[in-house]
Each structure stands twice: as C-alpha cells, then as structure tokens.
C-alpha cells in the first residue's frame, strides 16, 4: 500500500470516529435536556389542578412571613390591611417590625376603620386617610380632608362599608359606584349632581340596585380592574369566593353577543379558602393572593382537550 493511500485511510478513520463522538455528544445533550424538561413538567404538574375545564397553576412568590392577625382580615389596601373589627395594620412581607417581631404592626391604635371609600380609609371618629408613596417609594399613611363637594363624602355613612367607583358619565352628570352595605349585600349606586351658583357639584344618590347577595354570607370585598364594568373577577364573602360564569357561553365566542354573568362558588379557591388572606386581581387569567405564610401567584387558563 502506498504512502498516500495510507494517509487517506488514516484521515477517513479519524473523521469517522470524530463524527461518531460528536453524534454521541449531541444525543447525550438531547437526552439530558429531555430528562430535565420531563422533570420540570412533572414539577409544574405538581402545582397544577384541573377543575371544571380550567387549569390552575400555583406558584409561591415570596419568602415566608408571620402575622398573627392574618386570621382576621377584612380587606387589604396596598401594604395595609384592616381586620374584621376595624383595626388597621401595616404589613411588610420581607421585613419584620421590631415592636411585634412579626411582619405586621398596628397603626392608628386610637381609631378603628369603619369603611373604605374608593382609596380612602374612614375612621370611627370621622377622619380620612390615604396611602401615599414618598420619594423613596415607601408607603405612608396621610390624613386627608374631603372637599365640601367631593362626590366621595356622600358615601361616608354608617350604612356603607366598602365602595369603589365604576365609571363617570360626564354627559349625563352621573357617577356609578359598586357598594357593599352594612347588610353584607353588593349594590350599584348611581350618583348625580346639580351645580350651585359657583359651579360646585351638589351630589345626591339617584338610584341603588342590588347586584349580588349570598345567602347566610356577608360580602367583604370584591375584585376590580376588569374592562367589563359589569363583571367582577371575584367576590369574597366571610365564607366563600365567587367567580363570574357567563349565562350564555356564545358570548365568549362571538364579538357581537354581550356577556351577562352569574356568580358561582369557585371550587379551586374555596378548597384553599382557609389559607387565603386577601385576593388580588392582576389580569384576565392571573390572580395572586396573600396566604397565611407567603404570597402566591395563580395562573388560570382554559383546559385544551386533545
């Protein structure tokens, strides 16, 4: 065999072995990724639950925290919460307070909160507070004074516990609020106004309409933020969580059919109800909640059956 032929065979063998080695490396890498993905999928599935055609994916978002008052929360506002008896607490999920050695501490100990009116806390002695953020982006509680003709002032009464504005109809001089009254029922309030000689608005309640009530349950708060003003992402009572369900399924498919909703108990959220401190709406398919020990993200999506 001549020298050139030997060299050709040598390089052929080297090239063949290199190709085999590369193939084994690629195969091993694919196998490794596949195994990792499978493990990841199994891990994700462990946090998923399918109920009534919806997939609920649960993920923890924070480190654990402690607060003895989380068994008694009425509602939360930013990083403050109010207990069922009206006590106001500040909450920090990442740091404790030296006074309590917990992640919550009492604020305004001389007062109790009797109602929430569109971002304002109203105390039993008539004072109003709002949560603002300073230059360091830290929240602070500031006392405010409603203007004489502020539309919120008419909603400050012993009969109203929780109120959020829905929309304002400038052309017809109407403002709409969703209101929870002391009877534990959810209403829609229509406010209208006249103008005095100085063009100040003089508000009055024009109409009240019952939206939702739950037998033998007291409504505590509701979710806001959905574009559809007639829809709540959830309604929370002292015993249950209710979510919207279209009365006509075709409205979810056709643009020219308006959806109307009834509210039914959420099987998933009621299964974990005792662990929920407060629900928070994020977007159309995502909510989060504060549990007794850490904050939790829940992704909600429709199940796609194969």
PEVENTA-V702772 format. One record per pair of residues at least 24 apart in sequence whose C-alpha atoms are under 10 Angstrom apart, sorted by the first residue. I is the first residue (numbers start at 1). J is the second residue. Records with the same first field share a line. If there is no record, write none. Layout:
# PEVENTA-V702772
I = J ; J
This chain:
# PEVENTA-V702772
47 = 298
48 = 298 ; 299 ; 300
49 = 268 ; 300
50 = 268 ; 300 ; 301 ; 302 ; 303
51 = 266 ; 267 ; 268 ; 302 ; 303
52 = 266 ; 267 ; 268 ; 302 ; 303
53 = 301 ; 302 ; 303 ; 304 ; 305
54 = 268 ; 300 ; 301 ; 302 ; 303 ; 304
55 = 268 ; 298 ; 299 ; 300 ; 301 ; 302 ; 303 ; 304
56 = 268 ; 269 ; 285 ; 286 ; 297 ; 298 ; 299 ; 300 ; 301 ; 302 ; 303
57 = 286 ; 297 ; 298 ; 299 ; 300 ; 301
58 = 288 ; 296 ; 297 ; 298 ; 299 ; 300
59 = 288 ; 295 ; 296 ; 297 ; 298 ; 299
60 = 288 ; 289 ; 290 ; 291 ; 294 ; 295 ; 296 ; 297 ; 298
61 = 288 ; 289 ; 290 ; 294 ; 295 ; 296 ; 297 ; 298
62 = 93 ; 94 ; 290 ; 293 ; 294 ; 295 ; 296 ; 297
63 = 93 ; 94 ; 293 ; 294 ; 295
64 = 93 ; 94 ; 103 ; 291 ; 292 ; 293 ; 294 ; 295
65 = 91 ; 92 ; 93 ; 94 ; 95 ; 96 ; 102 ; 103 ; 104 ; 291 ; 292 ; 293 ; 294 ; 295
66 = 91 ; 92 ; 93 ; 94 ; 95 ; 96 ; 101 ; 102 ; 103 ; 104 ; 292 ; 293 ; 294
67 = 91 ; 92 ; 93 ; 96 ; 100 ; 101 ; 102 ; 103 ; 104 ; 105 ; 292 ; 293
68 = 100 ; 102 ; 103 ; 104 ; 292
69 = 104 ; 105 ; 106 ; 277 ; 292
70 = 104 ; 275 ; 276 ; 277 ; 278 ; 290 ; 291 ; 292 ; 293
71 = 274 ; 275 ; 276 ; 277 ; 291 ; 292
72 = 277
73 = 220 ; 238 ; 276 ; 277 ; 278
74 = 219 ; 220 ; 221 ; 236 ; 237 ; 238 ; 277 ; 278
75 = 116 ; 162 ; 220 ; 221 ; 222 ; 236 ; 277 ; 278 ; 279
76 = 221 ; 277 ; 278 ; 279 ; 280 ; 290
77 = 116 ; 119 ; 120 ; 121 ; 130 ; 131 ; 278
78 = 119 ; 131 ; 132 ; 139
79 = 104 ; 131 ; 138 ; 139 ; 140
80 = 104 ; 105 ; 106 ; 107 ; 131 ; 139 ; 140 ; 141
81 = 106 ; 107 ; 277 ; 278
82 = 106 ; 107 ; 112 ; 113 ; 114 ; 115 ; 116 ; 121
83 = 112 ; 113
84 = 113 ; 114 ; 220 ; 238
85 = 112 ; 113 ; 114
86 = 111 ; 112 ; 113 ; 114 ; 115 ; 123 ; 124
87 = 111 ; 112 ; 113 ; 114 ; 123
88 = 112 ; 113 ; 121 ; 123
90 = 139 ; 140 ; 141
93 = 290 ; 293 ; 294 ; 295
94 = 294
107 = 141
108 = 141
113 = 161
114 = 156 ; 157 ; 158 ; 159 ; 160 ; 161 ; 162
115 = 155 ; 156 ; 157 ; 158 ; 159 ; 160 ; 161 ; 162 ; 163 ; 180 ; 181 ; 182
116 = 155 ; 156 ; 160 ; 161 ; 162 ; 163 ; 164 ; 179 ; 180 ; 221
117 = 152 ; 153 ; 155 ; 156 ; 160 ; 161 ; 162 ; 163 ; 164 ; 165 ; 177 ; 179
118 = 152 ; 155 ; 162 ; 163 ; 164 ; 165 ; 166 ; 177 ; 178 ; 179
119 = 162 ; 163 ; 164 ; 165
120 = 144 ; 146 ; 152 ; 162 ; 163 ; 164
121 = 162
122 = 156 ; 157 ; 161
124 = 158
126 = 156 ; 157
128 = 156
148 = 200 ; 201 ; 202
149 = 193 ; 200 ; 201 ; 202 ; 203
150 = 200 ; 201 ; 202 ; 203
151 = 175 ; 191 ; 192 ; 193 ; 201 ; 202 ; 203 ; 204
152 = 177 ; 203
153 = 203
154 = 191 ; 202 ; 203 ; 204 ; 205
155 = 179 ; 189 ; 191 ; 204 ; 205
157 = 181 ; 182
158 = 182
159 = 183
160 = 184
161 = 219 ; 220 ; 221
162 = 186 ; 219 ; 220 ; 221 ; 222
163 = 187 ; 188 ; 189 ; 221 ; 222
164 = 188 ; 189 ; 221 ; 222 ; 223 ; 224
165 = 189 ; 224
166 = 190 ; 224 ; 225 ; 228 ; 229 ; 230
167 = 229
168 = 192
173 = 201 ; 203
174 = 203 ; 204 ; 205 ; 206
175 = 203 ; 205 ; 206
176 = 205 ; 207 ; 208 ; 229
177 = 208
178 = 208 ; 209 ; 210 ; 211 ; 222 ; 224 ; 229 ; 230
179 = 208 ; 209 ; 210 ; 211 ; 221 ; 222
180 = 210 ; 211 ; 212 ; 213 ; 218 ; 219 ; 220 ; 221 ; 222
181 = 218 ; 219 ; 220
182 = 218 ; 219 ; 220
183 = 213 ; 217 ; 218 ; 219
184 = 212 ; 213 ; 214 ; 215 ; 216 ; 217 ; 218 ; 219 ; 220 ; 221 ; 237 ; 238
185 = 210 ; 211 ; 212 ; 213 ; 214 ; 215 ; 217 ; 218 ; 219 ; 220 ; 237
186 = 210 ; 211 ; 212 ; 213 ; 214 ; 218 ; 219 ; 220 ; 221 ; 222 ; 235
187 = 211 ; 212 ; 213
188 = 212 ; 230
212 = 262 ; 263
213 = 237 ; 263
214 = 239 ; 240 ; 242 ; 263 ; 264
221 = 278 ; 279
222 = 279 ; 280 ; 281
223 = 279 ; 280 ; 281 ; 282 ; 287
224 = 280 ; 281 ; 282
225 = 280 ; 281 ; 282 ; 283 ; 284
226 = 281 ; 282 ; 283 ; 284
227 = 283 ; 284
228 = 259
230 = 259 ; 260 ; 261
231 = 259 ; 260 ; 261 ; 262 ; 263
232 = 261 ; 263 ; 281
233 = 263 ; 280 ; 281 ; 282 ; 283 ; 284 ; 285 ; 286 ; 287
234 = 263 ; 264 ; 265 ; 266 ; 279 ; 280 ; 281 ; 287
235 = 263 ; 264 ; 265 ; 279
236 = 265 ; 273 ; 278 ; 279
238 = 273
239 = 270 ; 273 ; 274
240 = 264 ; 265 ; 266 ; 267 ; 269 ; 270 ; 271 ; 273 ; 274
241 = 265 ; 266 ; 267 ; 268 ; 269 ; 270 ; 271 ; 272 ; 273 ; 276 ; 279
242 = 266 ; 267 ; 269 ; 270
243 = 267 ; 269
269 = 298
